[in-house]
Amino acid sequence: MVHTYEVLVDIREYPDMTSNVFHSETSRYEIDAESKELATGMARMQARSEHPKCTEYDVRVTRLLK
C-alpha cells in the first residue's frame, strides 16, 4: 500500500572546501512510497537533483499524510 509521507531534508552547502562558511536550508517534500525507508531514499535523490553542490543531507520523515 502506498502512503504519502512528509519528508524534511536539511541541506548544507559550502561555497568552497577551504571555508567554514556555509548555506543551510530545509526543503519539504511530499513523497508517495510504500515505506518510510523508500520515502527517505526518494527525498534524498530529489534533494540531490535540486542541490547538486550540497555536501551534507539530513533526511527525516516527519509524518504520514495519507
Protein Blocks (a to p, Z undefined) as FASTA:
>chain_A
ZZdddddddddddfbfkbcbdcddddddddddfbfklmmmmmmmmmmmmmmmbcbdcddd
fbdfZZ
